[in-house]
Amino acid sequence: MSNNGMLKSSIARKVAMALSGLFLILFLGQHFFINSMSVVSPDTFNEISHFMGYNPLVQFVLQPILIFGVIFHFCMGLYLDYQNKQARPVKYVKNNGAANASWMSRNMVITGIVVLAFLGLHFYDFWVHEMNVKYINVQPEDPTRYYEELRQKFVDPVRVGIYVVSFVLLALHLLHGFMSSFQSVGFNNKYSRSLRGFAYAFAILVPAGFALIALYHHFTI
């Protein structure tokens, strides 16, 4: 492949990585809104959760797309990190955060792996449980069960601690990921400053909100 072809291929991968990340950010925002209802209105949380849990479009179309998006984003991130290391085979003896890349950019793979591991725990806590209730034990449909099931997950202080730490790392991952995504898709116009401000606020406030929801249920149960 020519240098020009390799450059275009690399840019295409970075754009695909950015778009998959932005797609997952949309899911994160929606998920945060639903979870916040467990603090504001347990009945509304039950209604939304029941709809999401039994709607065929959500279950058999959107859910597989989401799972594919997570796997694609993670695999593409590992591949791009490998490409970057191959492009710079000589390692620096000393990393200077001010002179070189920031801590976040140098550790995106690490924070990504931790976030992926957290997603595995989250899927185990909620998705696996949901599959067990509906398809293995085949329990009667109960639209009011979701709120108490959520609260029970936050009884264990160790699990709550894992959630909080994971959301801190998610915030760091998002802070750098947003900026990389904007650069990859070439977003640079008169609205870019406002959008960057929104991105920073989202990257901090949404993970912090998730952590506060977990702590709220732990200390009020």
N, C-alpha and C positions, 0 to 999 in steps of 0.2 A: 504494500500500500504506500502511495506517495505521502510526503509530508503534509501536503494540502488535504489529502483524504483522511489522514490520521487526525489532523486538527479538526476537521469537520465532524469526524466520528466522536472525538473527545467532547466537543461542544454539545453535540446531540445528547450524549450521555449525561452531561451536567444539566442540560435543560430538562431531560426526563427525570433526573434526580430532584430537581427543583420543583417540577410540577407534581410529582408524587408526594413530596413533602408538603406542598400547599394543599393538596387534597386531604392529607392526613390532618392538617391543621383545621380544616373545615369540620372534619369529624370530631376533633378534639373540642372545638367550640360548641358543637351540638351536644356532645356528651356532657360537657360542663353545665350547660343549661339544664339538662335533664337531672343531673345529680344535685344541682342547686335547689331544685324543687323539693328534694327530700328534707331540706332545712326550712324552706318557706311554706310548703303545702304538701304534707304527706299524701293527701288524697289525689292531688294533681300528679305527684310522682308515681303513684300506683297506676293511674289512668294512662300516663304516657308509657310507662314500662310495659304495661299489659298490651298496649297497641303495638309497641316495637317487638314484643315477644311473640305475637300471634299474627302479625301482618305478613302475608306471603311475599310481598315485594321486598320488605326489609329482610326477611329471613333467607330467602332463596336467590335474591339478586344483589341487594346492597351489601349484605354481610359477606358473601364470597368476594365481592369487589374490594371491600375493606381489607379482608385477610390477604388478598393478592397484593394490595397496595403496601401493606406493612412489610411483606416478604420482599417485594420488589425494591422498596426504598432501602431496606437493610442490606440486601445483596449488592445493589448498585453503589451504596456507600462504601462497602468493603472493597469493591472493585476499583472505585475511583481513588481510594486511599492507597491501594496497591499500585495503581498507575502513577500516582504522585511520588511514591517512594522509589519506583523504578526510574522515574525521570530525574531523581536526585539521589544517585547511589552513594554519594559521599555524605556521610552523616557528620553533623556538627558535633564537636567535642563538648560544647557548652551551648545550651539554649538560653538565649536572652529574650525574655518576653517582649521587651520594648523594641529591640532591634529586629527580631524575627516575628513569628506569628504569635497571636494571643494564646493563652492557655486553652480557651474554648476551641479555637481552630485546630490546635495541635492534638486535642483529645476528643474530637468528635466521634471517633470510632468507639472509644471507651464509654463515653456517655451514651452513645447509641446502643451499645451492647447491654448496658445496665437498664436503659429504658426498655429494650426488647425483653430482657428478663422480667422486668416489672409487668410488661404486657402479658407475659406468660402466666404470672401469678394472678393478674386481673382476669384473664380468660378462665383460669382454673376456678377462681372464686365465683364468677358469675356465669360465664358461657357454659362451662362444663356442668355446673349446677343446674342451669336451665335445661340443658339437653337431658340430664338425668331425670328431672321432674317431668318433662313432657314426653320423652320417648323411651326411657328405660323403666322407670316406676309407673309411668302413665297415670300420674295423679290427676284428680279432677281439676278443671280450670278454676283458678281462684284469683280474681282481679285485685284482691286486697293484700296479697302475700308479700309484695315486693319491698315495701318500706321496712317491715320487720326483718326480712332476710338481709337487707342492706345493713341495718344496724347491727345485726349479729356478727357480721364480718369484721366489725371494728371493736369488738370486745377485747380481743387479744392485743396487748400493748406492743408486742413484737411486730405483728402485722401492720399496725398503725405506724410504727417507726419506719418500717420498710417503705410504706406508702409515702411518708413525708420526705424521706431521703431521696426516693425516686423522683418525686416532683421537683425537688431542688435541682437535681441533675437534668430533668426535663427542661426546666427553665433555662439552664445554661446551654443545652442543646438547641433550644428554640432561638435563643438570642443570636447565636452564630448562624443557625440555619436560615433564619429569615433574611439576613444580610446576604448570605451566599446565594439564596434563591433569587433575590432581586438582581444581583449582578449577573447570574446565569441567564436570566430571561431578558437582560438588557433594559431593565426598568430604570429610566432616568429622565424624568420630566418635571414640570412645575408642581406635581402632586407628590413627588417622591419623598420630600421632607415630612409631609403630613403622614404618609403611609409608613415611613420608618418610625415615626413617633408612635403610631398605632401598633406597629409590630413589636416595639419594645414594651409597650404597655401590656399587650396580649401575652408576650413571652413571660412576663413577671406575674401579672395579676391572675391569669388562668391557672397555672400550676399552684400558685399560693392559695387560690380559691379551692382547688381540689384538696390540698393539704388541710385547710381549715375545715372543710366538710368532714374529712376523716376524723380530725381531732374533736369536732363538735359532737359527732355521734359517739365517739369513745367516752367522752366526759359527761354525756347526758344520758347514757343508757342505764 
